[in-house]
Amino acid sequence: MQLLPSRDPLPPGVMLYSLDLDLDLATEAVETWQDLTAEERARAACFAQRADRVRFAATRATLRRLLAKRLGCAPAEVPLHAGRHGKPCVDERLPNAPLFSVSHSGCRALIALADPRALLHVGVDIEQCHDDLDADALLDLAFTQAERHAIRSAGDSLHALHARWVGKEAALKSIGVGIAEHLPCIGIHPRADGRLDIACDIPEWAGLQAMTLRAPQGYAAALAWHARTNLESNDPHASTLA
């Protein structure tokens, strides 16, 4: 497994890491299990498929290591809990506790960390793209009328669908609400510069921004965030999170 920092131009206050997962490991690494809590180890053990167990355990252990470096504690001691709507977060009582979001699919994972002094929310999503996807059923279930028209009119409709799908999931994960029931509430419209315009009629979600991320062949990925100010548009390469 290899952890690498992202090469994408990110908004200030955000650090993004990609993790290559070896799903064919004969045994899971001992250090991975040591960096998890007893509850997390029990949760991982409940997965019937080794690949699902590796994805969860490796991604969560890596997240804990990244957070531990910033909090000055052991990985298993990072105080994680379920916040509003069940979204995992670091105990808000800690000063400047990093915001985070994780996503994994196939043999890839993404971990986003954000400085709470710069951002209110952050969300990331990566999805393995499948050619046998039932696009018509998904379009009617999860996309707005404008999105459905744009996807069906695109030269590569599956690519257009996946680009919007990861944008939706990243946006909803940043807010921390249930994804399945809220997918039709947000419309994603890609721009040529990689930004994703977000159409949403829910006032509380105003200010969300999103962008397409570089992804390996066969994957699509996106980052969403809600900045405390509008300064992030001035320097897309800056980051205040050490």
C-alpha positions in Angstrom: 0.0 0.0 0.0 1.3 3.4 -1.0 0.2 6.8 0.4 0.8 9.8 -1.9 -0.1 13.5 -1.6 -2.4 14.8 -4.4 -1.0 16.8 -7.3 -4.3 18.6 -7.8 -4.5 22.4 -7.2 -6.5 22.4 -4.0 -8.3 25.2 -2.1 -6.5 26.7 0.8 -6.6 24.7 4.0 -7.0 21.3 2.2 -4.6 18.4 2.0 -5.5 15.4 -0.1 -3.9 12.0 -0.1 -4.4 9.0 -2.4 -3.9 5.4 -1.1 -3.2 2.4 -3.3 -4.7 -0.7 -1.7 -3.4 -4.2 -2.1 -6.6 -6.3 -1.9 -4.7 -9.5 -2.5 -2.8 -9.5 0.7 -2.6 -13.0 2.2 -2.9 -11.5 5.6 -3.7 -8.0 6.7 -0.8 -6.0 8.1 -0.4 -6.3 11.8 0.3 -2.5 12.1 -3.0 -1.8 10.4 -5.0 -3.6 13.1 -2.9 -2.0 15.9 -3.8 1.5 14.8 -7.6 0.7 15.0 -9.8 0.8 18.0 -11.4 -2.4 19.3 -14.7 -1.3 17.8 -13.1 -0.7 14.4 -11.4 -4.0 14.5 -14.7 -5.7 15.2 -16.4 -3.7 12.4 -13.7 -4.8 9.9 -14.0 -8.4 11.0 -17.7 -8.4 10.1 -16.9 -7.9 6.4 -17.3 -11.3 4.7 -15.0 -10.4 1.7 -11.3 -9.8 2.3 -11.3 -6.9 -0.2 -14.0 -5.0 1.8 -12.1 -5.7 5.1 -8.8 -4.4 3.6 -10.5 -1.3 2.2 -12.1 -0.3 5.5 -9.2 -1.3 7.8 -6.4 0.2 5.7 -8.2 3.4 4.9 -9.3 4.0 8.5 -5.8 3.2 9.9 -4.2 5.5 7.4 -6.6 8.3 8.4 -5.8 7.8 12.0 -2.1 8.0 11.4 -2.5 11.3 9.5 -4.7 12.8 12.2 -2.4 11.5 15.0 0.6 13.4 13.5 -1.5 16.7 13.8 -2.9 15.9 17.2 0.2 14.5 18.9 -1.2 11.2 20.0 -1.1 7.5 19.0 -3.3 6.6 16.0 -5.7 4.5 18.0 -6.1 7.4 20.5 -7.5 9.9 18.0 -10.9 10.8 19.4 -13.3 10.0 16.5 -17.0 10.0 17.0 -20.2 10.3 14.9 -21.3 13.9 14.5 -24.4 15.3 13.1 -26.2 12.9 10.7 -23.7 10.2 11.8 -20.7 11.7 9.9 -17.4 10.7 11.5 -15.4 13.6 12.9 -12.7 14.5 15.4 -13.9 15.6 18.8 -14.8 19.3 18.2 -13.6 20.2 21.7 -10.0 19.9 20.5 -8.6 23.2 19.3 -8.4 23.3 15.5 -9.3 19.7 15.2 -8.9 18.8 11.5 -11.9 18.2 9.3 -11.7 15.1 7.2 -13.4 13.0 4.6 -12.5 9.6 3.2 -13.7 7.5 0.2 -12.6 4.1 -1.2 -13.6 2.1 -4.2 -11.9 -0.8 -6.0 -8.2 -0.6 -5.0 -8.1 3.1 -4.5 -8.8 5.4 -1.5 -8.8 9.2 -1.0 -8.4 11.0 2.3 -9.0 14.7 2.6 -7.9 16.8 5.6 -9.0 20.4 6.1 -8.1 23.2 8.4 -11.3 24.3 10.3 -10.0 27.9 10.4 -10.4 27.9 6.6 -13.3 25.6 5.9 -16.6 24.7 7.4 -17.0 21.4 5.5 -15.0 19.1 3.2 -16.0 16.0 1.3 -14.3 13.7 -1.1 -15.5 10.8 -3.3 -13.8 8.3 -5.6 -15.7 5.6 -7.6 -14.6 2.8 -9.9 -16.4 3.2 -13.2 -18.2 0.2 -14.5 -19.3 -0.2 -18.1 -22.2 -2.5 -17.2 -23.9 0.2 -15.1 -27.6 0.5 -15.5 -27.4 4.2 -16.4 -31.1 4.7 -17.3 -32.3 3.4 -13.9 -29.7 5.5 -12.1 -30.5 8.7 -14.0 -34.2 8.5 -13.0 -33.3 7.8 -9.4 -30.6 10.2 -8.6 -30.2 13.0 -11.1 -32.1 16.3 -11.8 -33.8 16.9 -15.1 -31.0 19.2 -16.3 -28.4 16.6 -15.4 -30.3 13.8 -17.2 -30.5 16.0 -20.4 -26.8 16.8 -20.2 -25.8 13.2 -19.6 -27.9 11.8 -22.4 -26.6 14.4 -24.8 -23.0 13.8 -24.0 -20.7 12.0 -26.4 -19.6 9.6 -23.6 -22.7 9.3 -21.4 -21.1 7.0 -18.8 -18.2 9.4 -18.3 -20.6 12.3 -18.0 -22.6 10.3 -15.4 -19.7 9.3 -13.3 -18.3 12.9 -13.3 -21.6 14.1 -11.9 -22.1 11.2 -9.5 -18.8 11.7 -7.7 -19.5 15.5 -7.5 -22.9 14.8 -5.9 -21.4 12.3 -3.4 -18.5 14.6 -2.4 -20.9 17.5 -1.9 -23.3 15.5 0.2 -20.5 13.9 2.2 -19.1 17.4 3.0 -22.5 18.4 4.4 -22.8 15.1 6.3 -26.3 14.2 5.3 -27.7 10.9 4.1 -26.6 10.5 0.5 -29.2 8.2 -1.0 -32.2 10.4 -0.2 -30.5 13.7 -1.1 -28.9 12.8 -4.5 -31.7 14.5 -6.5 -31.4 17.7 -4.4 -28.1 18.7 -6.0 -27.3 19.2 -9.6 -23.7 19.0 -10.8 -22.6 20.7 -13.9 -18.9 20.3 -14.9 -16.9 23.2 -16.3 -14.0 23.1 -18.7 -11.6 24.2 -16.0 -12.4 21.3 -13.8 -14.7 23.1 -11.4 -18.1 21.7 -10.8 -21.0 24.1 -10.6 -23.5 23.1 -8.0 -27.3 23.8 -8.4 -29.2 23.5 -5.1 -32.4 25.1 -3.7 -31.6 24.3 -0.1 -30.5 27.7 1.5 -28.4 26.0 4.2 -26.2 24.4 1.6 -25.4 27.6 -0.2 -21.7 28.3 -0.6 -20.7 24.7 -1.5 -17.9 24.4 -4.1 -16.6 21.4 -5.9 -13.9 20.3 -8.4 -13.0 17.2 -10.4 -9.9 15.4 -9.2 -7.2 13.5 -11.1 -8.1 9.8 -10.9 -6.5 6.6 -12.3 -7.8 5.1 -15.4 -11.2 3.6 -14.8 -12.0 5.8 -11.8 -13.7 9.2 -11.2 -13.1 11.5 -8.2 -14.2 14.8 -6.9 -13.7 17.2 -3.9 -16.3 19.5 -2.4 -15.8 22.1 0.3 -17.5 25.1 2.0 -15.0 27.8 2.8 -15.4 30.3 5.7 -14.4 33.1 3.3 -14.2 33.6 -0.5 -10.4 33.8 -0.4 -9.9 30.3 -1.8 -10.6 31.6 -5.4 -7.5 33.8 -5.2 -4.9 31.1 -5.0 -6.0 27.5 -5.8 -2.6 26.1 -5.0 -2.3 27.5 -1.4 -2.8 25.4 1.7 -2.6 26.4 5.4 -2.8 22.8 6.8 0.7 21.7 7.7 
